[in-house]
């Protein structure tokens, strides 16, 4: 547990890696619910007759996850009780009974006024041709005035409903998000797997930097989300109380990565929306074969077993994501132009809990997750990749370009061809005890684009030579 700066709001927040207590809460979710909602005796409760400040204070006291008034809440299963803000009473008086009574009395008043005008006018010698239209106009005016009063009352009632929602946001109450999980289930299968290319590159770099000695190289061949969607456990909006600090942080970051005009355009345009989501994923039951596991989130790895730089025997591995639990905060930059979303910045509120299972892609093979070497290596690599986005670190995405499809490249756009001529090396150090004059080296050169490897070209090995000459060309 530690205190960091939240990249989405600029506030100091306390983060914690997913632990056993968090996992238990996911498996058996419970929430502190006001006793008033459960029909139990309570020391503090929200009531429609309370003023907004009093209502806000009482709701904050009884709000999950940390109620402060003893005897005011009970822990209940989250799936079986009315635990979200939609079931808190509206912090204002309900006007509907008064509206009905007002309409009934106003109707009687209009009828009474109509006949009173006609009868009194007739008594004093008035003509019915003039009295009836006059009485009708006055009665209609009274009725329309009453309807306007009712309309104004309903406006106030809707305003109190809005106030309830704003108060719930300020008190950080979660809402039911099953509607979003239904939508996510439909949308999940439509996601293009090419969107995970950057994740594959990051994971591959982490693995290449930490492979055991018996593995010459490792490659991420594919990442696919499958058809089993991730689930949102809770969702809440975050008040944007430190916009100035965050804008200053974004400004400093933009000065490093963007030209002045582009940075100014990004900072001046659009509003921001902050949101926090807790999520969980669990693989559906599947058969022993890799093909039956494809419905779950998975990736394909290729381990090259052998000696680094010399040879490698490929061993394809199917990695199935069996479990994932975490919390993420997102900051959306809105735009007045379609698709109305511009940038998305997200950060993880602690290291997620990740569990992956591995099977070799051969006809007969054991689940190598049971072998400590491969098991620990794969899960460590996934956790290490996720740690790159744990607060105070964050990642920004051009969401507008992604929604338009402009940010997903099906093929690499070549700007040219890089041509490299490798001539020679001089005065290399002795790396082997064998060889002439008390030791030598067997030098070779490897060319790559990434930080940790992924060789694109390798020269021939020249044995026992500290001043090798290759004269080779790579393109």
VENTA-V24064 format. One record per residue. N is the residue number from 1. D_CENTER is the distance of its C-alpha to the mean C-alpha in whole Angstrom. Layout:
BEGIN
N:D_CENTER  N:D_CENTER
END
This chain:
BEGIN
1:21  2:21  3:21  4:19  5:18  6:14  7:14  8:12  9:15  10:17  11:18  12:19  13:17  14:18  15:16  16:17  17:16  18:16  19:20  20:22  21:22  22:18  23:18  24:21  25:19  26:17  27:20  28:22  29:20  30:22  31:21  32:24  33:25  34:28  35:31  36:32  37:30  38:32  39:35  40:36  41:38  42:36  43:36  44:34  45:32  46:31  47:34  48:34  49:37  50:35  51:35  52:31  53:32  54:33  55:30  56:28  57:29  58:30  59:26  60:25  61:27  62:27  63:23  64:21  65:20  66:23  67:26  68:29  69:32  70:33  71:34  72:32  73:29  74:29  75:27  76:26  77:24  78:21  79:22  80:25  81:25  82:24  83:22  84:20  85:21  86:22  87:25  88:26  89:29  90:29  91:31  92:34  93:37  94:37  95:39  96:40  97:43  98:44  99:44  100:46  101:48  102:49  103:49  104:52  105:54  106:53  107:54  108:57  109:58  110:58  111:60  112:63  113:62  114:63  115:66  116:67  117:68  118:70  119:72  120:73  121:73  122:76  123:77  124:78  125:79  126:76  127:75  128:73  129:72  130:71  131:70  132:67  133:65  134:65  135:64  136:61  137:60  138:60  139:58  140:56  141:55  142:54  143:52  144:50  145:50  146:49  147:46  148:45  149:44  150:42  151:40  152:40  153:39  154:36  155:35  156:35  157:33  158:30  159:30  160:30  161:27  162:25  163:26  164:25  165:21  166:21  167:23  168:20  169:17  170:20  171:20  172:16  173:17  174:15  175:15  176:16  177:13  178:15  179:16  180:12  181:13  182:16  183:15  184:12  185:15  186:17  187:15  188:14  189:18  190:18  191:15  192:18  193:18  194:19  195:16  196:15  197:18  198:17  199:16  200:19  201:21  202:19  203:20  204:23  205:24  206:23  207:25  208:28  209:28  210:29  211:30  212:33  213:37  214:38  215:35  216:36  217:33  218:29  219:27  220:24  221:26  222:23  223:19  224:18  225:16  226:19  227:19  228:17  229:14  230:11  231:11  232:9  233:11  234:11  235:9  236:11  237:12  238:13  239:16  240:17  241:20  242:20  243:20  244:23  245:22  246:19  247:21  248:23  249:21  250:20  251:23  252:24  253:22  254:23  255:26  256:26  257:24  258:25  259:29  260:30  261:30  262:26  263:25  264:27  265:25  266:22  267:22  268:25  269:23  270:20  271:18  272:15  273:13  274:10  275:8  276:7  277:6  278:8  279:8  280:11  281:13  282:17  283:19  284:22  285:25  286:27  287:30  288:32  289:32  290:29  291:29  292:28  293:25  294:24  295:22  296:19  297:17  298:20  299:21  300:25  301:26  302:30  303:31  304:35  305:37  306:40  307:41  308:39  309:40  310:43  311:42  312:39  313:39  314:36  315:34  316:31  317:29  318:26  319:23  320:21  321:18  322:19  323:17  324:13  325:12  326:10  327:8  328:5  329:6  330:6  331:9  332:11  333:14  334:16  335:19  336:22  337:23  338:21  339:19  340:18  341:15  342:16  343:13  344:10  345:10  346:7  347:8  348:9  349:11  350:13  351:14  352:13  353:15  354:16  355:19  356:21  357:24  358:26  359:30  360:32  361:32  362:36  363:38  364:39  365:37  366:35  367:32  368:31  369:29  370:32  371:33  372:32  373:32  374:29  375:27  376:27  377:26  378:24  379:21  380:22  381:21  382:18  383:17  384:19  385:17  386:13  387:15  388:16  389:12  390:13  391:14  392:16  393:15  394:12  395:12  396:12  397:12  398:15  399:13  400:16  401:18  402:16  403:16  404:20  405:20  406:21  407:19  408:20  409:23  410:25  411:28  412:29  413:30  414:33  415:35  416:38  417:39  418:39  419:43  420:43  421:47  422:47  423:51  424:51  425:51  426:53  427:54  428:51  429:51  430:52  431:50  432:52  433:55  434:57  435:58  436:61  437:62  438:60  439:57  440:55  441:52  442:50  443:48  444:46  445:43  446:39  447:38  448:34  449:31  450:28  451:28  452:29  453:31  454:31  455:34  456:35  457:39  458:42  459:45  460:48  461:49  462:52  463:54  464:56  465:55  466:54  467:55  468:53  469:54  470:51  471:52  472:49  473:47  474:43  475:41
END
